C-alpha cells in the first residue's frame, strides 16, 4: 500500500526526491508561510499520513499528534533543536520523533564565527556607513573595533556546535577557550588547552561569550540582567542557539547602558519579532535565523529528515530518534 507523507513547508529538493524515490506520495503544504497550529491540525486530520516532516517553526503538541492519527509513525523535525515538539506527548502516544544533528554543525559554527568577527570589526555598521555615502576618506579613528585574536572565548554548551566554534577560536585565532557545560570534557581540554569553569567565571573572564545550549526549561533566560552585570564592559555576546535563552529586553538595556560592548544574534526571543529598540542599536549585529542556511547544509538536512522517515516506515529505528 502506498505511504503518504506530509511536509509542512517546501524544503530543498534532495529531501523530497529521496521520499518520492521510495514511491511515497508526498504532499507539501501549499501555504507560503508557517502553518498556524490550527491550520496544521486541519491539514493532518483525517488524511491518514504515515509520516510528517515538520520545521522548527511548527509547534507540535498532543493535539497535533492526535490530528495526525494512530497510523502516523513519525514526526521528522528539519532542525537539530527540537524545543518546538512536546516529546513527552510523543512518548505517551508511541510517536517517533527525530531531528537532524551533525550535518549542520560546521555551517552553524562558521556563521557563529562570522558574527563574532562582524561584531568585533563592526562590519554591518561599516557596510551601512559606506553605502550611505558617508565614506569621505581614510581616517585614523574611523569605526574602531576590537581584536579577536588572542582574546578569550567563553563557550556556553560544549556540544557539537560549541566545540566546533571553540576549534576555530583556538586553532584559527589563537584564542583562549573557557567553557561551561554540565558535562566536562577532558579530551577537549587537552586538545585545545581549554579550561572548564562555572558560568559566573565564564561570564566574568570572557571577551566573547557564545551560547550553544539547547532551549530547555533550565536554559530559558540563562542570560539576563544579573549575567550582563557579571560580564566585562568590553565583552560581546553571541547567540546562535535559541532566542529565549537570552532575556532580550535585558540585552537591549545592557547594550544601551554600556554594560557590554556588543552583541550578535541569529535567534530572537519572540521570532520573528525583535525586542523594542534592538534594531536601532548600532552595536548589535542581527541575522534572521540563517546560521544553517547554506545550499549544501539545507540540502543535507532535508536528506537526513527524509532518511529518518524512510527508516521508520521500513520498520527500522531511524538514526536520529530522540
Ligand atoms: P548538542 O546537543 O550537541 O550540544 C548542546 C550542549 O549543551 C551539550 O553539550 C549539553 O550538555 C549542553 N547543555 C545542556 N544544558 C546546558 C546548560 N544548562 N548549561 C550549559 N550547557 C548545557 O547540540 P548542537 O548540535 O551543538 O546544537 C546546539 C543548539 O544550537 C541546538 O539545540 C539548537 O537549538 C541550536 N541551533 C541553532 C541553529 C540556528 O539556525 N541558529 C542551527 C542549529 C542549531
Boltz pocket constraint, residues with backbone or C-beta under 6 A from the ligand:
constraints:
  - pocket:
      binder: B
      contacts: [[A, 80], [A, 81], [A, 82], [A, 101], [A, 102], [A, 104], [A, 105], [A, 108], [A, 156], [A, 157], [A, 158], [A, 159], [A, 160], [A, 161], [A, 162], [A, 180], [A, 181], [A, 182], [A, 183], [A, 212], [A, 213], [A, 214], [A, 215], [A, 218], [A, 219], [A, 240], [A, 241], [A, 242], [A, 266], [A, 267], [A, 289], [A, 290], [A, 291], [A, 292]]
      max_distance: 6.0
